[in-house]
Amino acid sequence: MERVKDWFQEREEEFLRDLENLVRYPSVSQKGEGGYPYGEACRNVLREALACAERFGLTVRNFQDHCGTARVLGRTEHTIGLFAHLDVVPAGEGWSYEPYEMTVKNGMLYGRGCADDKGPAMMALYALRYLAESGRQLRHSLCLFLGCDEETGMEDVEYYLKREENPPAFSLVADGSFSVCVGEKGHIVFKASRPLSSPALLSFSAGLVPNSVPATAEAVLRLPAEAVERALGSAGVPFQVFPGDEDGTARVVVRGRAAHAAFPEGSLHAQKQMARLLCASGLLGPEAEQALQGVAAFLADDYGTGMGIGYETPEFGRLTMVSGVTRLEKGRLAMTFDVRSPMGFQEERAKEKAARRLGAYGFALESWSYSPGYYRDPSSPAIQAMKGIAERVWSRELPLYVMGGGTYARKIPHAVPFGPGLPRSPEEADSGKGRAHQPDEGIRLEVLQKGMEIYVEALLALDGILD
């Protein structure tokens, strides 16, 4: 669709400014902060996006700052949905660019949210703008949902569905790769903790959110920095030692490699490295050593075998498990785990196995939540049409796929993730930077431009296919 490409290129600078305006908000969901559902930054980025949609002549609605919608009205009450989110994970460390100032360099857009999911949200918004400006009226109304709590529970979309009298008949979720994701693994989040009292170990921390592999871990020891550095020198794990805030203490820093919990291959848990380092040092007493041996054992690999819950199917591949947050506070060492499980996984049995494995190192299971996955019919006319359009625009084969990522599609009837990303190469998977939830998160402008072309053509096709 050359006219769509030309239309976008004429508005490219405007698109970049609009996206930059979203990226500048540190919109990490903070439930209740400042009196807003997900915090002031999420409220502000939502209002920014809705003002942009209103400027395009779309019909907008704000659902009490939980989420918002932008509509192009059709001839009937039937609706095709588009779903995207404006909240992001924390920036973390290791950036080469300012995380909340979008950087444009060699065709790449860098900044937290550029790929997940502010860039795709703006792409979808511009697709609606194009269709609105084209003057072509569709049978279906088109409704873009913009959420603010996708990364931390998806309460936003639940809030919306309870209040939307006419939910979409079919929906595209702009939070994946082309061509079409026809299934998502189940999602388990569980927490465990144990008492830990140690004269030497004053604190231990890694990670900020459950669904990202931590890139750094820190520990504070009640020992002089020089003594700690000598003791750690032969442990075989790279580290840094700094004087602590209090006299006679030392702060130890260990680097890992961050990744999204759904795609942990190539990552490296910083807390596992820290646990190995401290256990080899001889500085800890028996209680602390047992606890940290557990940390390292649970995270033996990315596939849950260290927890005794490994599982695999031909359709979905292997179960994955990461620990996003580890903290020693008020005499307890607590860990939060994120598991993505293939269909057919026996969740209750896995819970029993995990409790036993945790107990072997003195940990107790404190909470366990499970969100089941789904599998859509890959032969449906809508999915096959979307696949063909994505392949035609990109001039390459783009197979249907399943994934470990959890998107709004698991909460919405008849929804599938659909672009705009592309399958990543092994080099990208192992780099530790540039992807969603990693430092230097980025996306090529061409990917968003072609994604918009695909969305326009797909929405036109679905308008004719769907009832």
For each residue, the residues with C-beta under 8 A, 3 or more apart:
1: 4 5 393 453 456 457
2: 5 6
3: 6 7
4: 1 7 8 130 452 453 456 457
5: 1 2 8 9 449 453
6: 2 3 9 10
7: 3 4 10 11 130
8: 4 5 11 12 15 126 130 449 452 453
9: 5 6 12 449
10: 6 7
11: 7 8 14 15 126
12: 8 9 15 16 445 449
13: 16 17
14: 11 17 18
15: 8 11 12 18 19 122 126 448
16: 12 13 19 20 102 104 109 445
17: 13 14 20 21
18: 14 15 21 22 52 122 125
19: 15 16 22 23 102 109 114 118 119 122
20: 16 17 23 24 101 102 111
21: 17 18 24 48 52
22: 18 19 25 45 48 49 86 113 118 121 122
23: 19 20 100 101 102 111 112 113 114 118
24: 20 21 100 101 102
25: 22 41 42 44 45 48 86 100
26: 41 88 91 100 112
27: 39 41 42 44 45 86 87 88 113 148
28: 39 41 42 87 88 89 90 151
29: 38 39 42 87 148 149 151 152 153
30: 33 38 39 41 42
31: 37 38 39 149 152 155
32: 35 36 37 39
33: 30 36 38 39 40
34: 39 40 43
35: 32
36: 32 33 39 40 42 43 65
37: 31 32 42 43 64 65 66 148 149 155 156 159
38: 29 30 31 33 42 43 65 66 87 148 149 156
39: 27 28 29 30 31 32 33 34 36 42 43
40: 33 34 36 43 44
41: 25 26 27 28 30 44 45
42: 25 27 28 29 30 36 37 38 39 45 46 65 86 87 148 149
43: 34 36 37 38 39 40 46 47 65 148
44: 25 27 40 41 47 48
45: 22 25 27 41 42 48 49 86 87 118 148
46: 42 43 49 50 62 65 67 68 86 146 148
47: 43 44 50 51 62 65
48: 21 22 25 44 45 51 52
49: 22 45 46 52 53 68 86 121 122 125 146
50: 46 47 53 54 60 62 68 70 146
51: 47 48 54 55
52: 18 21 48 49 55 56 122 125
53: 49 50 56 58 60 70 125 128 144
54: 50 51 57 58 60 70
55: 51 52
56: 52 53 70 125 128 129 132 133
57: 54 129 132 133
58: 53 54 70 71 72 128 129 132 144
59: 70 71 72 73
60: 50 53 54 68 69 70 71
61: 68 69 71
62: 46 47 50 65 68
63: 66 67 68 69 159 160 163
64: 37
65: 36 37 38 42 43 46 47 62 148
66: 37 38 63 147 148 149 155 156 159 160
67: 46 63 145 146 147 148 149 156 157 159 160
68: 46 49 50 60 61 62 63 145 146
69: 60 61 63 143 144 145 146 160
70: 50 53 54 56 58 59 60 125 128 143 144 146
71: 58 59 60 61 141 142 143 144
72: 58 59 128 131 132 138 141 142
73: 59 141
74: 78 79 137 138 139 140 141 142 463
75: 137 138 139
76: 139 140 141
77: 141 166
78: 74 139 140 141 169 466 467
79: 74 140 141 142 143 166 167 168 169
80: 140 141 142 143 168 169 170 171 172 459 462 463 466
81: 143 144 145 167 168 170 171 172 412 415
82: 124 127 128 142 143 144 145 171 172 173 174 455
83: 144 145 147 157 171 172 173 174 175 407 408 409 412 415
84: 117 120 121 124 144 145 146 147 173 174 175
85: 117 121 146 147 148 149 150 151 156 175 408
86: 22 25 27 42 45 46 49 113 117 118 121 146 147 148
87: 27 28 29 38 42 45 147 148 149 150 151 152
88: 26 27 28 112 113 116 117 118 151
89: 28 92 112 116 151 208 209 211 212 437
90: 28 208 209
91: 26 95 99 100 112 439
92: 89 95 208 212 215 216 258 439
93: 215 216 439
94: 215 216 255 258 433 439 440
95: 91 92 98 99 439 440
96: 110 433 439 440
97: 101 103 110 111 440
98: 95 101 103 111
99: 91 95 111 112 439 441
100: 23 24 25 26 91 111 112
101: 20 23 24 97 98 111
102: 16 19 20 23 24 109 110 111 114
103: 97 98 109 110 111
104: 16 108 109 110 445
105: 108 110
106:
107: 444 445 446
108: 104 105 442 443 444 445
109: 16 19 102 103 104 114 119 442 443 444 445 448
110: 96 97 102 103 104 105 114 440 441 442
111: 20 23 97 98 99 100 101 102 103 114 441 442
112: 23 26 88 89 91 99 100 441
113: 22 23 27 86 88 116 117 118 119 441
114: 19 23 102 109 110 111 118 119 441 442 443
115: 119 120 421 435 436 441 442 443
116: 88 89 113 120 175 260 436 437 441
117: 84 85 86 88 113 120 121 150 174 175
118: 19 22 23 45 86 88 113 114 121 122
119: 19 109 113 114 115 122 123 420 443 448
120: 84 115 116 117 123 124 174 175 419 420 448 451
121: 22 49 84 85 86 117 118 124 125 144 146 174
122: 15 18 19 22 49 52 118 119 125 126 448
123: 119 120 126 127 174 420 448 451 452 455
124: 82 84 120 121 127 128 144 172 174 452 455
125: 18 49 52 53 56 70 121 122 128 129 144
126: 8 11 15 122 123 129 130 452
127: 82 123 124 130 131 452 455 456 459
128: 53 56 58 70 72 82 124 125 131 132 142 144
129: 56 57 58 125 126 132 133
130: 4 7 8 126 127 133 134 452 456
131: 72 127 128 134 136 138 142 456 459 460
132: 56 57 58 72 128 129
133: 56 57 129 130
134: 130 131
135:
136: 131
137: 74 75
138: 72 74 75 131 141 142 459 460 463
139: 74 75 76 78 463 464
140: 74 76 78 79 80 169 462 463 466
141: 71 72 73 74 76 77 78 79 80 138
142: 71 72 74 79 80 82 128 131 138 459
143: 69 70 71 79 80 81 82 168
144: 53 58 69 70 71 81 82 83 84 121 124 125 128
145: 67 68 69 81 82 83 84 157 160 408
146: 46 49 50 67 68 69 70 84 85 86 121
147: 66 67 83 84 85 86 87 150 154 156 157 160 408
148: 27 29 37 38 42 43 45 46 65 66 67 85 86 87 156
149: 29 31 37 38 42 66 67 85 87 152 153 154 155 156 157
150: 85 87 117 147 154 156 157 175 407 408
151: 28 29 85 87 88 89 209 211
152: 29 31 87 149 209
153: 29 149
154: 147 149 150 157 158 408 411
155: 31 37 66 149 158 159
156: 37 38 66 67 85 147 148 149 150 159 160
157: 67 83 145 147 149 150 154 160 161 408 411 412
158: 154 155 161 162 411
159: 37 63 66 67 155 156 162 163
160: 63 66 67 69 145 147 156 157 163 164
161: 157 158 164 167 411 412
162: 158 159
163: 63 159 160
164: 160 161 167
165:
166: 77 79
167: 79 81 161 164 412 413
168: 79 80 81 143 171 412 414 415
169: 78 79 80 140 414 466 467
170: 80 81 382 414 415 462 466
171: 80 81 82 83 168 408 409 412 414 415 416
172: 80 81 82 83 124 386 415 416 417 418 455 458
173: 82 83 84 176 407 408 409 412 415 416 417 418
174: 82 83 84 117 120 121 123 124 417 418 419 420 451 455
175: 83 84 85 116 117 120 150 405 407 408 417
176: 173 181 403 405 407 417 418 419 421
177: 181 401 417 419 420 421 422 423 424
178: 390 394 398 418 419 420 421 422 451 454
179: 386 387 390 391 398 399 400 401 418 419
180: 378 383 386 387 390 400 401 416 417 418
181: 176 177 184 400 401 402 403 405 407 409 416 417 418
182: 375 376 377 378 383 400 401 402 416
183: 315 316 343 373 374 375 376 402 403
184: 181 187 373 374 402 403 404 405 406 407 409 410 417
185: 262 316 319 340 341 342 343 373 402 403 404 406
186: 340 341 342 343 345 347 370 371 372 373
187: 184 338 339 340 341 370 371 373 406 410
188: 337 338 339 340 341 347 350 368 369 370 371
189: 210 336 337 338 339 367 368 369
190: 336 337 339 351 354 365 366 367 368 369
191: 334 335 336 337 365 366 367
192: 334 335 337 358 363 364 365 366
193: 332 333 334 335 363 364 366
194: 291 294 332 333 361 362 363 364
195: 287 331 332 333 362
196: 201 287 288 291 328 331 332 333
197: 287 331
198: 201 284 285 287 288
199: 222 285
200: 221 222 223 283 284 285 288
201: 196 198 204 219 220 221 222 278 284 288 328
202: 220 221 222 244 249
203: 218 219 220 328 329
204: 201 217 218 219 271 274 292 326 327 328 333
205: 217 218 219 326 327 328
206: 214 216 217 218 256 269 270 271 274 325 326 327
207: 210 212 213 214 270 271 323 324 325 326 336
208: 89 90 92 212 214 324 325
209: 89 90 151 152 212 324 325
210: 189 207 261 324 325 336 337 338
211: 89 151 260 261 262 322 324 338 437
212: 89 92 207 208 209 258 259 260 261 322 324 437
213: 207 256 257 258 259 260 261 264 267 268 269 270 322 324
214: 206 207 208 217 256 258 269 270 271 323 324 325 326
215: 92 93 94 255 256 257 258 270 432 439
216: 92 93 94 206 253 254 255 256 270
217: 204 205 206 214 253 254 256 270 271 273 274 326
218: 203 204 205 206 251 252 253 254 274
219: 201 203 204 205 251 252 274 278
220: 201 202 203 244 249 250 251 252
221: 200 201 202 228 244 249 250 252 283
222: 199 200 201 202 248 249
223: 200 227 228 231 248 249 250 283
224: 227 228 248 249 250
225: 228 229 241 242 243 244 250
226: 229 230
227: 223 224 230 231 250
228: 221 223 224 225 231 232 241 250 252 281 283
229: 225 226 232 233 241 250
230: 226 227 233
231: 223 227 228 281 282 283
232: 228 229 235 237 239 241 252 277 280 281
233: 229 230
234: 280
235: 232 239 276 277 280 281
236: 276 280
237: 232 254 273 274 276 277 280
238: 254 255
239: 232 235 252 253 254 277
240: 252 253 254
241: 225 228 229 232 250 251 252 253
242: 225 250 251 253
243: 225 249 250 251
244: 202 220 221 225 248 249 250 251
245: 249 251
246: 249
247:
248: 222 223 224 244
249: 202 220 221 222 223 224 243 244 245 246
250: 220 221 223 224 225 227 228 229 241 242 243 244
251: 218 219 220 241 242 243 244 245
252: 218 219 220 221 228 232 239 240 241 274 277 278
253: 216 217 218 239 240 241 242
254: 216 217 218 237 238 239 240 270 273 274 277
255: 94 215 216 238 270 273
256: 206 213 214 215 216 217 267 268 269 270 271 272 273
257: 213 215 266 267 268 432
258: 92 94 212 213 214 215 267 432 437 438 439
259: 212 213 263 264 265 266 267 322 432 435 437 438
260: 116 211 212 213 263 264 405 435 436 437 438
261: 210 211 212 213 264 320 322 324 338 340 404 437
262: 185 211 320 340 403 404 405 406
263: 259 260 320 403 404 405 429 435
264: 213 259 260 261 267 302 320 322
265: 259 302 429 430
266: 257 259 429 430 431 432
267: 213 256 257 258 259 264 302 322 432
268: 213 256 257 272 273 432
269: 206 213 214 256 272 273 299 322 323
270: 206 207 213 214 215 216 217 254 255 256 273 274
271: 204 206 207 214 217 256 274 275 295 299 323 326
272: 256 268 269 275 276 295 296 299
273: 217 237 254 255 256 268 269 270 276 277
274: 204 206 217 218 219 237 252 254 270 271 277 278 292
275: 271 272 278 279 292 293 295 296
276: 235 236 237 272 273 279 280 296
277: 232 235 237 239 252 254 273 274 280 281
278: 201 219 252 274 275 281 283 284 288 289 292
279: 275 276 284 289 292 293 296
280: 232 234 235 236 237 276 277
281: 228 231 232 235 277 278 284
282: 231
283: 200 221 223 228 231 278
284: 198 200 201 278 279 281 288 289 292
285: 198 199 200 288 289
286: 289 290
287: 195 196 197 198 290 291
288: 196 198 200 201 278 284 285 291 292
289: 278 279 284 285 286 292 293
290: 286 287 293 294 361 362
291: 194 196 287 288 294 295 333 361 362 363
292: 204 274 275 278 279 284 288 289 295 296
293: 275 279 289 290 296 297 361
294: 194 290 291 297 298 358 360 361 362 363
295: 271 272 275 291 292 298 299 323 326 333 335
296: 272 275 276 279 292 293 299 300
297: 293 294 300 306 361
298: 294 295 306 307 323 335 337 357 358 361
299: 269 271 272 295 296 306 322 323
300: 296 297 305 306
301: 304 305 306
302: 264 265 267 320 321 322
303: 310 318 319 320 321
304: 301 307 308 309 310 311 319 320 321 339
305: 300 301 308 309 310
306: 297 298 299 300 301 321 357
307: 298 304 321 337 353 354 357 358
308: 304 305 353 354 356 357
309: 304 305 319 321 339 350 353 354
310: 303 304 305 318 319
311: 304 318 319 341 342 345 350
312: 316 317 318 319 342
313: 316 317 342 343 344
314:
315: 183 342 343 375 402
316: 183 185 312 313 342 343 373 402
317: 312 313 342 402
318: 303 310 311 312 342
319: 185 303 304 309 310 311 312 339 340 341 342 345
320: 261 262 263 264 302 303 304 339 340 404
321: 302 303 304 306 307 309 337 338 339 340
322: 211 212 213 259 261 264 267 269 299 302 337 338
323: 207 214 269 271 295 298 299 326 335 336 337 338
324: 207 208 209 210 211 212 213 214 261 336 337 338
325: 206 207 208 209 210 214 334 335 336
326: 204 205 206 207 214 217 271 295 323 333 334 335 336
327: 204 205 206 333 334
328: 196 201 203 204 205 332 333 334
329: 203 332 334
330:
331: 195 196 197
332: 193 194 195 196 328 329
333: 193 194 195 196 204 291 295 326 327 328 363
334: 191 192 193 325 326 327 328 329 366
335: 191 192 193 295 298 323 325 326 363
336: 189 190 191 207 210 323 324 325 326
337: 188 189 190 191 192 210 298 307 321 322 323 324
338: 187 188 189 210 211 261 321 322 323 324
339: 187 188 189 190 304 309 319 320 321
340: 185 186 187 188 261 262 319 320 321 404 405 406
341: 185 186 187 188 311 319 345 347 350 373
342: 185 186 311 312 313 315 316 317 318 319 345 373
343: 183 185 186 313 315 316 373 375
344: 313
345: 186 311 319 341 342 350
346: 349 350
347: 186 188 341 350 351 370
348: 351 352
349: 346 352 353
350: 188 309 311 341 345 346 347 353 354
351: 190 347 348 354 355 365 368
352: 348 349 355 356
353: 307 308 309 349 350 356 357
354: 190 307 308 309 350 351 357 358 365
355: 351 352 358 359 364 365
356: 308 352 353 359 360
357: 298 306 307 308 353 354 360 361
358: 192 294 298 307 354 355 361 363 364 365
359: 355 356 362 363 364
360: 294 356 357
361: 194 290 291 293 294 297 298 357 358
362: 194 195 290 291 294 359
363: 192 193 194 291 294 333 335 358 359
364: 192 193 194 355 358 359
365: 190 191 192 351 354 355 358 368
366: 190 191 192 193 334
367: 189 190 191
368: 188 189 190 351 365
369: 188 189 190
370: 186 187 188 347
371: 186 187 188 406 410
372: 186 410
373: 183 184 185 186 187 316 341 342 343 410
374: 183 184 409 410
375: 182 183 315 343 402
376: 182 183 380 383 416
377: 182 380 383
378: 180 182 383 384 400
379: 383 384
380: 376 377 383 384
381: 384 385 465
382: 170 385 386 462 465 466
383: 180 182 376 377 378 379 380 386 387 400 416
384: 378 379 380 381 387 388
385: 381 382 388 389 458 461 462 465
386: 172 179 180 382 383 389 390 416 418 458 461 462
387: 179 180 383 384 390 391 398 400
388: 384 385 391 392
389: 385 386 392 393 454 457 458 461
390: 178 179 180 386 387 393 394 398 418 419 454 458
391: 179 387 388 394 395 396 397 398
392: 388 389 395
393: 1 389 390 450 453 454 457
394: 178 390 391 398 422 450
395: 391 392
396: 391
397: 391
398: 178 179 387 390 391 394 422 423
399: 179
400: 179 180 181 182 378 383 387
401: 177 179 180 181 182 423
402: 181 182 183 184 185 315 316 317 375
403: 176 181 183 184 185 262 263 417
404: 184 185 261 262 263 320 340
405: 175 176 181 184 260 262 263 340 417
406: 184 185 187 262 340 371 410
407: 83 150 173 175 176 181 184 410 417
408: 83 85 145 147 150 154 157 171 173 175 411 412 415
409: 83 171 173 181 184 374 412 415 416 417
410: 184 187 371 372 373 374 406 407
411: 154 157 158 161 408
412: 81 83 157 161 167 168 171 173 408 409 415
413: 167
414: 168 169 170 171
415: 81 83 168 170 171 172 173 408 409 412
416: 171 172 173 180 181 182 376 383 386 409
417: 172 173 174 175 176 177 180 181 184 403 405 407 409
418: 172 173 174 176 178 179 180 181 386 390 455 458
419: 120 174 176 177 178 179 390 451 454 455
420: 119 120 123 174 177 178 443 447 448 450 451 452 454 455
421: 115 176 177 178 424 443 447
422: 177 178 394 398 447
423: 177 398 401
424: 177 421 428 429 435
425: 428 429
426: 429 430
427: 430 431
428: 424 425 431 434 435
429: 263 265 266 424 425 426 435
430: 265 266 426 427
431: 266 427 428 434 435
432: 215 257 258 259 266 267 268 438 439
433: 94 96 438 439 440
434: 428 431 438 440 441 442
435: 115 259 260 263 424 428 429 431 438 441
436: 115 116 260 441
437: 89 116 211 212 258 259 260 261 441
438: 258 259 260 432 433 434 435 441
439: 91 92 93 94 95 96 99 215 258 432 433
440: 94 95 96 97 110 433 434
441: 99 110 111 112 113 114 115 116 434 435 436 437 438
442: 108 109 110 111 114 115 434
443: 108 109 114 115 119 420 421 447 448
444: 107 108 109 447 448
445: 12 16 104 107 108 109 448 449
446: 107 449 450
447: 420 421 422 443 444 450 451
448: 15 109 119 120 122 123 420 443 444 445 451 452
449: 5 8 9 12 445 446 452 453
450: 393 394 420 446 447 453 454
451: 120 123 174 178 419 420 447 448 454 455
452: 4 8 123 124 126 127 130 420 448 449 455 456
453: 1 4 5 8 393 449 450 456 457
454: 178 389 390 393 419 420 450 451 457 458
455: 82 123 124 127 172 174 418 419 420 451 452 458 459
456: 1 4 127 130 131 452 453 459 460
457: 1 4 389 393 453 454 460 461
458: 172 385 386 389 390 418 454 455 461 462
459: 80 127 131 138 142 455 456 462 463
460: 131 138 456 457 463 464
461: 385 386 389 457 458 464 465
462: 80 140 170 382 385 386 458 459 465 466
463: 74 80 138 139 140 459 460 466
464: 139 460 461
465: 381 382 385 461 462
466: 78 80 140 169 170 382 462 463
467: 78 169
